[in-house]
Amino acid sequence: MTVHTPKLLTPEEFASLIEVAITSPTQAIPAPHLTKLITLGYVAETAKGLVVTGDGLIRITESE
């Protein structure tokens, strides 16, 4: 059995994830935050800009 555990983010990194979710595709996210969010699979870079992935949305809702 696999247990899903959320990957830890600092409060600042989590705030960056929220910012990607609620603002336009041209956010000013600190580069280290963006790198970590992409590496963890929470954010993807598309032709239209940054978007939160399904895993990112799950991470956001798990924190509520």
QUIFEN-V555462 format. One record per residue. N is the residue number from 1. PHI is phi as a letter, one per 30 degrees, with the letter a starting at -180 (* if undefined). PSI is psi as a letter, one per 20 degrees, with the letter a starting at -180 (NA if undefined). Layout:
n	phi	psi
N	PHI	PSI
N	PHI	PSI
This chain:
n	phi	psi
1	*	p
2	c	p
3	c	p
4	d	p
5	b	p
6	d	p
7	d	p
8	d	p
9	b	q
10	d	r
11	e	h
12	d	g
13	d	h
14	d	h
15	d	h
16	d	h
17	d	g
18	d	g
19	d	g
20	d	h
21	d	h
22	c	i
23	c	r
24	d	r
25	d	i
26	c	l
27	d	r
28	c	m
29	c	p
30	e	p
31	e	g
32	d	h
33	d	g
34	d	g
35	e	g
36	d	g
37	d	h
38	d	g
39	d	g
40	d	i
41	i	j
42	d	h
43	b	q
44	b	q
45	c	p
46	b	r
47	d	h
48	c	i
49	j	a
50	d	p
51	b	q
52	d	p
53	d	r
54	e	g
55	d	h
56	d	g
57	d	h
58	d	g
59	d	g
60	d	g
61	d	h
62	d	h
63	d	i
64	d	NA
